[in-house]
Amino acid sequence: MYLYILANYTYTNVTKYTNLKSAHIDIISEALGLNPNHLKATECDKRQTLICNYYPACPQPELTLGKHTNPVLVFILLQD
């Protein structure tokens, strides 16, 4: 039963994120002055990766190595 609930929850949320990603790609295309379907036509949206990370606040940010980047087209950060 647990696996069914987990699978259903995951499928539902991945579908929502996929729709959100699709809308963002259209907006990015338009912001670049392109046809809304331009980036989709290049199939850059075919690769889909859902990675969930938790980054707690750093108690000593002055000791970090610098900026963090994500090599993806669309990165959605939910910040609390």
MDTraj code that builds the backbone (N, CA, C; nanometers):
import mdtraj as md
import numpy as np

residues = "MET TYR LEU TYR ILE LEU ALA ASN TYR THR TYR THR ASN VAL THR LYS TYR THR ASN LEU LYS SER ALA HIS ILE ASP ILE ILE SER GLU ALA LEU GLY LEU ASN PRO ASN HIS LEU LYS ALA THR GLU CYS ASP LYS ARG GLN THR LEU ILE CYS ASN TYR TYR PRO ALA CYS PRO GLN PRO GLU LEU THR LEU GLY LYS HIS THR ASN PRO VAL LEU VAL PHE ILE LEU LEU GLN ASP".split()
xyz = np.array([
    [0.0826, -0.1198, 0.0000],
    [0.0000, 0.0000, 0.0000],
    [0.0869, 0.1261, 0.0000],
    [0.1932, 0.1237, 0.0799],
    [0.2816, 0.2402, 0.0880],
    [0.3412, 0.2733, -0.0485],
    [0.3864, 0.1702, -0.1206],
    [0.4462, 0.1942, -0.2521],
    [0.3446, 0.2532, -0.3494],
    [0.2203, 0.2097, -0.3405],
    [0.1157, 0.2646, -0.4271],
    [0.0958, 0.4131, -0.3978],
    [0.0886, 0.4481, -0.2711],
    [0.0694, 0.5884, -0.2321],
    [0.1886, 0.6720, -0.2786],
    [0.3094, 0.6224, -0.2577],
    [0.4297, 0.6941, -0.2988],
    [0.4337, 0.7114, -0.4506],
    [0.4030, 0.6057, -0.5240],
    [0.4042, 0.6128, -0.6705],
    [0.2998, 0.7117, -0.7202],
    [0.1819, 0.7097, -0.6631],
    [0.0751, 0.8008, -0.7042],
    [0.1130, 0.9457, -0.6733],
    [0.1670, 0.9701, -0.5561],
    [0.2094, 1.1045, -0.5173],
    [0.3193, 1.1551, -0.6112],
    [0.4166, 1.0701, -0.6386],
    [0.5275, 1.1077, -0.7262],
    [0.4770, 1.1386, -0.8661],
    [0.3919, 1.0526, -0.9212],
    [0.3386, 1.0741, -1.0559],
    [0.2617, 1.2057, -1.0636],
    [0.1789, 1.2324, -0.9652],
    [0.0993, 1.3548, -0.9637],
    [0.1887, 1.4780, -0.9622],
    [0.2899, 1.4779, -0.8786],
    [0.3766, 1.5948, -0.8678],
    [0.4694, 1.6096, -0.9872],
    [0.5185, 1.5003, -1.0418],
    [0.6030, 1.5089, -1.1607],
    [0.5224, 1.5671, -1.2767],
    [0.3965, 1.5287, -1.2874],
    [0.3102, 1.5845, -1.3920],
    [0.2950, 1.7351, -1.3737],
    [0.2771, 1.7800, -1.2513],
    [0.2651, 1.9236, -1.2246],
    [0.3945, 1.9966, -1.2601],
    [0.5082, 1.9399, -1.2215],
    [0.6367, 2.0031, -1.2524],
    [0.6632, 2.0053, -1.4025],
    [0.6215, 1.9003, -1.4716],
    [0.6390, 1.8952, -1.6168],
    [0.5585, 2.0059, -1.6838],
    [0.4363, 2.0260, -1.6398],
    [0.3536, 2.1335, -1.6951],
    [0.4128, 2.2705, -1.6633],
    [0.4643, 2.2863, -1.5431],
    [0.5271, 2.4125, -1.5037],
    [0.6516, 2.4381, -1.5884],
    [0.7322, 2.3346, -1.6086],
    [0.8528, 2.3475, -1.6905],
    [0.8163, 2.3871, -1.8332],
    [0.7139, 2.3259, -1.8877],
    [0.6710, 2.3560, -2.0239],
    [0.6296, 2.5021, -2.0375],
    [0.5553, 2.5513, -1.9406],
    [0.5123, 2.6913, -1.9433],
    [0.6324, 2.7851, -1.9339],
    [0.7283, 2.7515, -1.8491],
    [0.8475, 2.8353, -1.8352],
    [0.9301, 2.8378, -1.9636],
    [0.9406, 2.7259, -2.0307],
    [1.0175, 2.7209, -2.1553],
    [0.9527, 2.8097, -2.2609],
    [0.8200, 2.8102, -2.2663],
    [0.7500, 2.8999, -2.3591],
    [0.7797, 3.0463, -2.3258],
    [0.7758, 3.0790, -2.1983],
    [0.8006, 3.2170, -2.1544],
    [0.9445, 3.2584, -2.1837],
    [1.0387, 3.1683, -2.1610],
    [1.1793, 3.1984, -2.1898],
    [1.1974, 3.2242, -2.3388],
    [1.1338, 3.1428, -2.4223],
    [1.1420, 3.1631, -2.5675],
    [1.0911, 3.3016, -2.6056],
    [0.9756, 3.3377, -2.5525],
    [0.9181, 3.4691, -2.5837],
    [1.0061, 3.5821, -2.5313],
    [1.0622, 3.5648, -2.4121],
    [1.1485, 3.6686, -2.3548],
    [1.2733, 3.6906, -2.4398],
    [1.3156, 3.5870, -2.5104],
    [1.4310, 3.5986, -2.5993],
    [1.3923, 3.6520, -2.7370],
    [1.2640, 3.6836, -2.7539],
    [1.2171, 3.7366, -2.8812],
    [1.1940, 3.6288, -2.9857],
    [1.1779, 3.5068, -2.9410],
    [1.1582, 3.3941, -3.0315],
    [1.0121, 3.3508, -3.0308],
    [0.9790, 3.2642, -3.1240],
    [0.8477, 3.2015, -3.1250],
    [0.8334, 3.1220, -2.9950],
    [0.7156, 3.1221, -2.9317],
    [0.6994, 3.0497, -2.8047],
    [0.7378, 2.9015, -2.8114],
    [0.7303, 2.8410, -2.9290],
    [0.7637, 2.6989, -2.9417],
    [0.9082, 2.6748, -2.9863],
    [0.9871, 2.7811, -2.9969],
    [1.1225, 2.7671, -3.0508],
    [1.2091, 2.6693, -2.9701],
    [1.2160, 2.6879, -2.8406],
    [1.3004, 2.5994, -2.7597],
    [1.2469, 2.4566, -2.7582],
    [1.1157, 2.4421, -2.7605],
    [1.0583, 2.3075, -2.7667],
    [1.0919, 2.2406, -2.8996],
    [1.0976, 2.3199, -3.0066],
    [1.1308, 2.2650, -3.1382],
    [1.2738, 2.2106, -3.1409],
    [1.3604, 2.2660, -3.0584],
    [1.4981, 2.2163, -3.0512],
    [1.5083, 2.0945, -2.9598],
    [1.3962, 2.0590, -2.9005],
    [1.3851, 1.9438, -2.8106],
    [1.4725, 1.9555, -2.6863],
    [1.5011, 2.0782, -2.6472],
    [1.5815, 2.0959, -2.5256],
    [1.5003, 2.0635, -2.4005],
    [1.3708, 2.0480, -2.4160],
    [1.2870, 2.0156, -2.3003],
    [1.2611, 1.8659, -2.2863],
    [1.3211, 1.7847, -2.3716],
    [1.2955, 1.6404, -2.3679],
    [1.3596, 1.5736, -2.2468],
    [1.4726, 1.6243, -2.2072],
    [1.5397, 1.5664, -2.0905],
    [1.4731, 1.6213, -1.9656],
    [1.4326, 1.5323, -1.8807],
    [1.3656, 1.5757, -1.7588],
    [1.4306, 1.5089, -1.6396],
    [1.4708, 1.5897, -1.5476],
    [1.5309, 1.5392, -1.4254],
    [1.4655, 1.6098, -1.3083],
    [1.4210, 1.5335, -1.2145],
    [1.3648, 1.5912, -1.0935],
    [1.4586, 1.5549, -0.9796],
    [1.5228, 1.6545, -0.9265],
    [1.6158, 1.6341, -0.8160],
    [1.5672, 1.7185, -0.6992],
    [1.5558, 1.6571, -0.5869],
    [1.5133, 1.7291, -0.4670],
    [1.6324, 1.7392, -0.3727],
    [1.6692, 1.8598, -0.3410],
    [1.7799, 1.8844, -0.2491],
    [1.7305, 1.9680, -0.1329],
    [1.7970, 1.9514, -0.0228],
    [1.7681, 2.0347, 0.0936],
    [1.8976, 2.1022, 0.1343],
    [1.8963, 2.2335, 0.1312],
    [2.0137, 2.3103, 0.1689],
    [1.9802, 2.3931, 0.2928],
    [2.0185, 2.3461, 0.4095],
    [1.9919, 2.4268, 0.5289],
    [2.0771, 2.5536, 0.5262],
    [2.0350, 2.6513, 0.6011],
    [2.1110, 2.7763, 0.6078],
    [2.2515, 2.7483, 0.6593],
    [2.3486, 2.8100, 0.5963],
    [2.4881, 2.7910, 0.6350],
    [2.5181, 2.8789, 0.7564],
    [2.5675, 2.8202, 0.8645],
    [2.5949, 2.9005, 0.9838],
    [2.7146, 2.9947, 0.9664],
    [2.8051, 2.9623, 0.8720],
    [2.9222, 3.0469, 0.8485],
    [2.9429, 3.0651, 0.6975],
    [2.8594, 3.1442, 0.6320],
    [2.8684, 3.1577, 0.4864],
    [3.0013, 3.2150, 0.4378],
    [3.0714, 3.2852, 0.5235],
    [3.2006, 3.3419, 0.4827],
    [3.3058, 3.2330, 0.4587],
    [3.2797, 3.1121, 0.5045],
    [3.3746, 3.0020, 0.4866],
    [3.3446, 2.9169, 0.3627],
    [3.2401, 2.9507, 0.2888],
    [3.2049, 2.8706, 0.1707],
    [3.3003, 2.8997, 0.0556],
    [3.2962, 2.8137, -0.0451],
    [3.3873, 2.8265, -0.1582],
    [3.3371, 2.9216, -0.2662],
    [3.2173, 2.9690, -0.2550],
    [3.1678, 3.0633, -0.3550],
    [3.0294, 3.0283, -0.4040],
    [3.0004, 3.0746, -0.5250],
    [2.8669, 3.0590, -0.5818],
    [2.8392, 2.9150, -0.6222],
    [2.7113, 2.8830, -0.6264],
    [2.6650, 2.7512, -0.6687],
    [2.5828, 2.7697, -0.7957],
    [2.6053, 2.6870, -0.8952],
    [2.5275, 2.6947, -1.0184],
    [2.4666, 2.5593, -1.0502],
    [2.3632, 2.5619, -1.1311],
    [2.2966, 2.4408, -1.1762],
    [2.2943, 2.4419, -1.3280],
    [2.3557, 2.3426, -1.3917],
    [2.3668, 2.3418, -1.5382],
    [2.2403, 2.2897, -1.6069],
    [2.1306, 2.3601, -1.5874],
    [2.0037, 2.3192, -1.6469],
    [1.9356, 2.4411, -1.7085],
    [1.8389, 2.4166, -1.7955],
    [1.7663, 2.5265, -1.8586],
    [1.6710, 2.5936, -1.7604],
    [1.5976, 2.5130, -1.6858],
    [1.5015, 2.5665, -1.5893],
    [1.5326, 2.5078, -1.4528],
    [1.5505, 2.5946, -1.3564],
    [1.5762, 2.5520, -1.2191],
    [1.4762, 2.6241, -1.1311],
    [1.3960, 2.5489, -1.0592],
    [1.2943, 2.6081, -0.9727],
    [1.3384, 2.5896, -0.8284],
    [1.3539, 2.6993, -0.7592],
    [1.3970, 2.6967, -0.6199],
    [1.2797, 2.7354, -0.5314],
    [1.2419, 2.6446, -0.4446],
    [1.1378, 2.6739, -0.3465],
    [1.2088, 2.7095, -0.2173],
    [1.2006, 2.8338, -0.1811],
    [1.2741, 2.8828, -0.0652],
    [1.1782, 2.9076, 0.0496],
    [1.2177, 2.8621, 0.1677],
    [1.1303, 2.8873, 0.2833],
    [1.1812, 3.0009, 0.3668],
])
top = md.Topology()
chain = top.add_chain()
for i, resn in enumerate(residues, 1):
    res = top.add_residue(resn, chain, resSeq=i)
    for name in ("N", "CA", "C"):
        top.add_atom(name, md.element.get_by_symbol(name[0]), res)
traj = md.Trajectory(xyz[None], top)
